[in-house]
Amino acid sequence: MIQVCDLYYSYGKDEEFAVNGISFEVKEGEIFGFLGPNGAGKSTTQRILTGLLPVQKGKVRVMNVDVSATTPDFYNNIGVSFENPNLYLKLTGIENLEYFASLYDVPTEDPVHLLDMVGLKDVAKKRVGEYSKGMQQRLVFARSLINNPKVLFLDEPVSGLDPSTSAAIKELIKEKKKEGTTIFLTTHNMHIADELCDRVAFIVSGKISLIDSPRNLKLQHGRKLVEIEYRKNGSLKRESLSLVYEADRQKLNFLLDHEVIETIHSKEATLEEIFMKVTGEELEI
Amino acid sequence: MRLFTNISKEIILGWRSHFFLLTVMLAVAYFLLMTFLIPEDLSTSTQLILLTESEEIARAIEASDLNSKSSLSFVNSRDELYESLNRSFNSVGVIMRGDTASPSFELVFQGHEDTKTRELVKLVVAHLLNGSDDQPISSNSVQYLQGKQDDGLDIPFNKSFLPIFLMFEAVMMGMIMVFAMVFSEKSQKTLDAFAVTPGRVWEYLGAKVIFLMILGIVFAIILTALTVGLQAKYLQLVLIVSVGSFLSTSVSLIAASFYENLSQSMAAILTLTVIFSLPILSYYLEGFSPWYLRILPTFPILFSLQGAVFPHQGSTDISYMILVAVEAVLAFVIAVNLYKLRIRRVRM
């Protein structure tokens, strides 16, 4: 659905590349996470994929369309949610959605239904300038769904949202995936990526370090430990045992057979830990 | 359809930003300014106060049919003459003696008159006493190249400002307001949101042009109706304001595309405003219309506005507006292409 080949981009048109020779593919119906710290080149890549920045060098095709020569029909089939809410503050929530819906040549969603989905139905007739940042973020997300896009570009869709709203947005993203929408998710939040993405790409300083599914990454880079808490002689004890070393495996079996186990957790590496291990960089969350 | 929804959006945003209220208030304010603060007559003609010590000369003056008699007043004594001079700052006393064969006169000035005025008064008095041999030019020998139709109805000085106010506010209103609108949208980044839809740039900018045109027409109709009532040619006025507003807004859109915020663009706004205002010189200094003023699009706009609101005085020929319309279309096409470059898309 998305093919990027040897893409470069420089804001100063010099050798200081914000995007430095990246290549990747996103399959139809997949949620592809583009992960990296601030300034890594994530949003620049999304702006190129959506035609907001020109392709300076390399090839980019979205839905088999070269984004250097997009047509209005291309925009009938994509939805874009921006990191910073860019809405008409003097229009109401519903007026914003109605206006943007009127720009499409394809059947659009009912604005009231979309507002209901993101929990803004009650404030539909309130001016957006009076919305909190979280409400504006939800409206921007709702706007990206107005044309039932085949490809959805989401830039930090749950940034700044409270946990319950964030959970609601994540559910909507999962629903869109079930409907067959291809989703390009840009974020620096590894928990979101871990929960939602089929595959992720780590990008640092404009270069992709690695692309794989979160599960494979954990299996490849995790430490394969089990953390176990048990009672012995009335006191609580805690141990971390390797699933790889024979001695640790035998001890684990012994504890399971002879002691009172209180808790047991597999100790997988988080995506964040893998990111740090692979890129040597820390994420700013 | 998309153009229509873009226009609706601009009208709602404009209404909620009180643009319509401001336009109406501005029109009323200009009307009040013209009616109460600018005088109807700014003439500073000198009043001659005559004391004739000779009956023969008094009769001769009474019998004359001079136009300047309206600015003459007669007194019977020196005391009365001095009192009249004290009452009127722009008056000069003339005391006449002798007979018609060898008249003499004494002039009593206020003291503030310059040499030019003093010499002029001397000439007028000499004319009163001796008559003039100058023959007036026949009105039939005068040909007005711009179709001036002077039927003797002079425009009061205060109302003569009407075409200028219409040009400044109705036609050039878009120049400043479009900067404010564009920079407000730049700060809200709504252009990015528009850029990822199938909406065309010409529809987006066209809506702004039409919205500002509507504001200009509202202003023009209110101010003209209050000032000259039904004597104006309203259809012609609406046409001129529409074309003029289209041009000025399009030129401003071009300029605004080079700046990021209002403060950066102040120099450009002021420069454009000054350049577009220069034809006012030709409006007030009749005969001063050098080529560099005539090539400005606001030159034909200003004189066409004059013809529309004062049909008996100005030229009613609006064919010059066709050229302005062509210039407006060109400016709009340039603006659209600049904005397409700005949002890095190659489509219309």
Chai-1 contact restraints between the chains, C-beta under 6 A:
chainA,res_idxA,chainB,res_idxB,connection_type,confidence,min_distance_angstrom,max_distance_angstrom,comment,restraint_id
A,T50,B,V196,contact,1.0,0.0,6.0,A-B,restraint_1
A,G51,B,R345,contact,1.0,0.0,6.0,A-B,restraint_2
A,L52,B,A195,contact,1.0,0.0,6.0,A-B,restraint_3
A,L53,B,R344,contact,1.0,0.0,6.0,A-B,restraint_4
A,P54,B,R344,contact,1.0,0.0,6.0,A-B,restraint_5
A,P72,B,P198,contact,1.0,0.0,6.0,A-B,restraint_6
A,Y75,B,T197,contact,1.0,0.0,6.0,A-B,restraint_7
A,Y75,B,P198,contact,1.0,0.0,6.0,A-B,restraint_8
A,N76,B,P198,contact,1.0,0.0,6.0,A-B,restraint_9
A,V80,B,V196,contact,1.0,0.0,6.0,A-B,restraint_10
A,N86,B,Q188,contact,1.0,0.0,6.0,A-B,restraint_11
A,N86,B,K189,contact,1.0,0.0,6.0,A-B,restraint_12
A,N86,B,T190,contact,1.0,0.0,6.0,A-B,restraint_13
A,N86,B,D192,contact,1.0,0.0,6.0,A-B,restraint_14
A,N86,B,A193,contact,1.0,0.0,6.0,A-B,restraint_15
A,Y88,B,T190,contact,1.0,0.0,6.0,A-B,restraint_16
A,K90,B,L13,contact,1.0,0.0,6.0,A-B,restraint_17
A,K90,B,R16,contact,1.0,0.0,6.0,A-B,restraint_18
A,Y99,B,K9,contact,1.0,0.0,6.0,A-B,restraint_19
A,S102,B,T5,contact,1.0,0.0,6.0,A-B,restraint_20
A,L103,B,R2,contact,1.0,0.0,6.0,A-B,restraint_21
A,L103,B,T197,contact,1.0,0.0,6.0,A-B,restraint_22
A,L103,B,G199,contact,1.0,0.0,6.0,A-B,restraint_23
A,Y104,B,P198,contact,1.0,0.0,6.0,A-B,restraint_24
A,D105,B,P198,contact,1.0,0.0,6.0,A-B,restraint_25
